[in-house]
Amino acid sequence: MNNTRRDFIKKTAMGVTGLTLAGMGMSKSSYARINGANERINVAIVGLGRRLGAFIEPISLKSSNVQLLYLCDVMKSQRDKAVNRFANHIDYKVKLENDYQKILNDPDVDAIFNATPDHWHAPGTIMGVQAGKHVYLEKPGSHNAREGELLAKAYHKYGKVIQLGNQQRSSIESIDIVNQIHNGVIGVPYKATSFYNNSRGATPIAAPAPIPEGLDWDLWQGPAPRRSYEHNTWDYHWHWYGWTYGTAEMGNNAIHELDVARWALNVDYPEKVSVEADKRHFIDDGWTVYDTMKAAYYYPGNKVIEWDGKARSGYNTYGSGRGNIIYGSEGTVFVNRDGYKLYDRAGKLVKESKSESGEGGTALGGGGGMTTMHVVNFFNTIRGIEKLNSPIDEMIKSTHMCHLANISYRLKKDLIIDPKNGKTEDAEVNKLWSRDYEIGWEPNV
């Protein structure tokens, strides 16, 4: 198979030519199904790893009125596990697929869940909306800053729904307290401390190894330049093996917490970014990026967001494994996935609200009520009866924070950023703004 992006788009275009309606990139049968608020939406899940469990409940709910057409992954064992997990929740047969292209070519697919590794996020999503599909895109949403810009452009050009999977934007408690902050409950918010800690262990050294049985390594690499396979790369450890596929812990978990901080402080792009980061644990293992980071983002109006990330130290510095502390002139808020606590300026607890979503903590994958609400919001936005809680053109501003911190770490210097657009004139920084792509896979909008 000649797996290039041009082949994907060419074949996809052939598959939908003559079937679009009113410029929506949607087949007549597809449009007829979801023209009403209660009509069925056909979906496919692409990438069947640790986030799979998060999609089972919202897709299986009768009230969602959704049919799962495809389970797609480039690893056979992942497809087999996924269909067995869904077998206990749905009573119809699902197609198993290795090749994303076939899903793009199917006019009956209305929406795609893109839960692939980071290097596939933006290219795969752009392909999806170009093929007329709505996309629920897992975080961080892009591999580099340039891809974020392309996603925003694609979102507006193709008119399809793109929801980023930062599910706390759908938390009842988080929406409540952020609205209160914006309405002055703690006076003028001026600072947020975002944090995450985990006790991840040693990582195997990425030594040359045979391609695992059942893995389409060429298609797994997709947009990334081709490399020989190394032990355990495909299964989660790509996060820690350099920058070819992943975005380190910033794109893995910081995106969630930094997004809440930016939301609460109501800021867009910083004017300065300063980072101190290094590998502090298991010095001789296979982990090749930082595992500990302190970052500071300085915004117009004298507002600051601090990041404290410890991927391999389980000490709860702030009394929780993840969350945010929002400081204001008249009070303070502690908020995480478990709810929030509101304090007055003297430090007295004024109000507390606890979440029942069951989605707190730092455990891998999972899911829960918060993600279910986030996915249902995606479905209802497709139907035209709700607005997106995490539209990609707004969410890339949070992902952009992660890319800026990674660039600052890699260059070992502070970044000066234009707060009007998030860009810089620093030539050294701009060399890391995008990436090299496998020939024929460059994303274009």
N, C-alpha and C positions, 0 to 999 in steps of 0.2 A: 504494500500500500504506500502511495506517495502522500504522506501526511503533511501537507503544507496548508497554511491558512488560505492561500488562494484557491486550492482545491476545495476546501470546505465551503468558501463563499460561492465559488462557481457552481458547485453541485447543489448547494442550498438554493441559490437563485433559480436554478432550473426546476427545483422541486416546488417552488411557490409561484413561479411565473404564471400569470393568468388567474391566480386564485386569490389575489388580494382584493379587499373591499374598502372603498372610500379612503385609500391610502393608509390603512391601518396595518398592513402586512399580515392580515388574518384571513384564513379561508372562509368561504361562505358558511360551511357547516360549523366551523369554530365560532364564527360571529353569531350565528343563530343560537348556539348553546348558551352563550354568556351575555346575550343582549339584554336579558332581564336580571334583576338583582338575585333571583333565586335559581338561576340556571347553572348547570354543572360546568366546572373548570377542569380540563384535563392537564395533568402535570407530569413531569419527569424529574427524578433526582439524579444529579450527576456528581459523583464523588460520594462513596458509601462508607466513609471512615467514621471517626468519632462523633461527628455531629448527626449521624443518621437518626439516632434515637430521639432527637429533638423534633423531628418532622413526623413521627409516627402518629402522635395524638392529633395534631391539627388536620392532617390529611385523612385520618380515619373517622373523625367526628362526622356523624350524619348531618349535623347542622352546617358543616362546611360545604357539603354537596360538591365534593371533589373526587375525581377518579385518577388513580395513579396508573399511568400507562407504561412507564419505563423506570427501571432501576439500572443505572449506567455506572460502570467503573472499569478501569483498565486492568484491574486485578480480579481474576476469576473467583478466588476465594471470598472476596468482598461481595461480589454479586450473589453468591450462594448463601452467605450469611444474611444478607439483607432480605432476600426473598423469604427466608425462614422466619425472620423477625416479623415481617409484615403479615405472614400467614395467619398469625394469631389475632389479627386486627381487621383484615378485609376478607371478603368472600368471593373474590374474583381473581383471575390470573393476570399477572404482570409480566411484561416482556423484559428479559434481561439483555443488556446491550453493552458491548465494549466500546463502540465507536460513537462519539458525540455527534459526528456528522449526520448519522442516521436519524437522530432525534431532531436535529435542525431541519432535516428534509421532510419530516412528518407534519403535514398541515393540521393534523388533529391535536397536536401538542400546543396548548395555550400558554403554559408557563413552565419555567425551569427553576429548580433549586440548584444553584451552583455552589457546591461544597467541596470543591477541588482544592489542591494546594495553592499557595499565594500566587505563584507565577502564572497560573491559569485564570485567576479571578477576573481581571479586566479584559484580556483577550477573549475569554470564553463568554463573558457577558456581552461584550460588543457584538460578537458573532450571533448571540442569541437575539438581541433586539434587532439586528439587521435581518434576521430570519423571521421577524414578526412575533417573537416570544416575549412575554413578560419575564422578569428575572428576580428571584430572591437570592441575593448575593451574600454569602458568608463573609465575615470580617477577615482581614482588614479591607478587602475590596480591590486593592491594587498592590502591585509589587514595587512601584516607584511613583514619584511625584507626577511625572508626565502621564502615566496611565490614569491618574485621577482626573487630570484635565480632559483626557479623551473620554472618560466615562461621563463626565458632565455634559460634554458636547453631544455624545450619543443619546443621552437621556432626553435632551431637548430636540434633537434632530429626528429621532425615530418615534417619539411619542409613546413609548412603552413604559410600563411601571417597572422601576428598579428600586427595590427595598434592600438596604444594608442590614445584615443580621446582628446589629447591636441591640439586642432585645430589651435592654433596660429602658429604651425610649418608649416602650409600651407598658412599663410598670405603672400601675395605678398610683402607688406611693411616690415614685420618682416624679411623675407628672405633677402630682399634687404639690410636693415641696418645691419643685423648680418654679411652678407658677407663683407660689407664695414668696419665694425669693425675688422673683421679677416684680412682685407687687409690694416689696419693701419690708418683708417680715423681719429681716436682719439688717435693715438699713441699706447702706450701699455695699454690695458684695465686692470685695477687692482682691481676694486671694483664695485659691483652692489647692489643697494638697491631695493628690491622687496617689493611690498605692496599690500594690499587689505583691504578695509573697507566696512562694511555693517551695517545697522541699524536694525538687526533682533530683534524681540521683545521677550517677556517672553514666556517660554516654559512650557507646562503643566507638572505637576509631574506625573511620570510614575507609576501610581497606578494599582494594579491588576484589570483586567477587562475581560469581556467575549470576546472571539475571534470574531472579526467583521464578519458579514454575508458575505459569498462569499470568505473569505480568507482561503487559505490552509496554516495554520500557521506552520505546520510541514515542508512543502516544502520550505516556506519562510526562515525558519531557516537553512535548508540545512546543510552546513558543520559545523555550529556553535553548541556548546553543547546546549541541549534542556532546555528551560526555559518556565515557565508559561507566558501567554500573559499579557502585561501591556498596559494601555491606550495609544493609538496613536503611538505606537512603529513602526508599519509597514510603516506609511506614513511620510517619511522624517525625523521625529524626532529621528530615530535611530542614526543619525549623532551625537547627543548630549547626548545620554544616555549611557555613558561609552564606553568600548572597545570591547564589544562582537560582534558588527556588523559594527561599523564605525571606522573612523580614524580622527575624529574631523575636524576642519577647515583646518588643514594642508593637509589632503587628499581630502578635498572638493574643495578648491580654491587655496591654496598656491601652489599646484602642477603645476598649469598653469604658475604662475609668476616665480617661482623658476626654472622651466624648461627653460624659456627664458633667465634668468640670467646665468644659467650654460652654455647654448648654446653660449651666447655672450662672456663669459669669456673663453670658450673652456676648461673647466675643467671636471674632472670625479668624484673622490671621495675626500671628505675633510679629513684633518688630525685631526681636532678638531671641536667640536660642542658645543656651549654654548647657553643656553636658559633661559629666564625669562618669565614666563607665569602664568596666574591665571584667575579665574572667577571674573570679575569686575562689572558686571551688573546683575540686578534682582537676588540678592543673594539668595533669598528663593524660586526661581522657580525650575523647573525640570531639567534644564541644569546641567550636572554633570562633564563636562570637562572644560578646559580653554575657554574663549571667547576672550582673548587678549594675544598676544604673540610677544616678540622680540627674534629673534634668530640670531646667527652669525655662519657662516661656514668658517673655515680657510683652505685654500688650499696651496699646494706646489707652490713655485714661488711668495709667498707673495700676493696672491689674496684672496679677501674676498667677500662673499655674505651675505648681511644682509636681514632679513625678518622682516617686520612690519605689523602684522595682527590684525585687530580690527573687530571682527565679529558683535559686537553690539554697535558700535559707528560710526555714519555716517560722521564724520568730515573728509574732504578730506585734509589730511596733505600735500600731494604732488600735489594738484590741480586736482586730478583724483581719482576715486574710486578704480582703480587697475592699475598695470603697473610696469615698471622698469626704474630706472635711472642707466645708465652705465657710469662709470667714467674712463677716460683714461689720459695718461700723456699729451696729446695735445688737449683734448676736452671732451665733454660730450654728451650723447644721452639720450633722454626721449622717451621711446617706450611703447605703449600699443596696444590694439586691434583696436584703432582708427587711428593708424599710428605712425609716429615718428617725432621728432624734433632733429636736429643736431646742436650743439653749439661748437664754438671754445673755446680755453683755457680761453679767456677773458670773456666768457659767452655770446657772440654775436650769434644770430641765423643765421646759415649758410644755412640750407636747411630744408624744411618741406615737408612731404608726408602724405596725408590723405587717410585713407581706406574708401571704399564704401561698406564694407561687412555688415554694420548694426548690428554688433555683439559686440559692446562695452558695457561698464557699468557692473553692478553687479546683473542684474535681474536673477531670477531663470530660469533654463531650457532654452527655446528659441531655437536659431539656427540662421542661416543667411548664407551669402555668404562664410564666412570663413569655417564653418563646411561643407557646400556643397562641397567646393574644397577639403577638407580633406577626405570626404567620397568618392568622385570621384577618388582621388588619391589611395584610398584603392581598388576600383574596377579595376582601370587600372593597379595596381600592380598585382592583381590576373591574369589579362589578359597578363601580361608580357611586357607591353609597358611603364611602369613607375617604379620608385623605391619609396619605402615607405618614406614618410616624417617623420614618427614617429615609426620606427621599435622598437619592445618591448625590445630588448636586449640593446638598447641605452637609451630608455625612462625610464627603471627601475632605472637608475642612478639618475634621477630627483625624482622619487617616493621614492627612498631610502633616500633622504634628508628629506622628510616628516616623514618617520618612525624614523629616527635618532632624529629629534626634539621631536617627541612624547615620545620616550624613555627617552630622557634627561629631559623632563618635568615630567614624571612619577617617575623617580628616583631622581629628584632634584639635578642633578649633571652634570658637563661637561663630554663629551665623547671624548675619545682618539681613533682615527680610523686609520687603515692602509690605506693610500691613494692609494695603489696599487690594493686593492680589495674591499674596503668599509667595511671590517670586523674589529672585535676587539677581544682581548683576555680577556676582562673584563667579568668575570663570571656572575656578576649581570646584565650587559647589555644583555648578551646572553640568560638569562632566559626570556627576553621579545622579543627575536629575532623571535620566532615563536608564536604559540598559541595552545590551546587545541582544538581538533576537536571532533565532535560527532563520536562515534565509527562507523567505516565503511566508513567515509567520508574523511579520510586523503588523500590529493593530493599526487600522486606519478607519477614520470616521469621515 
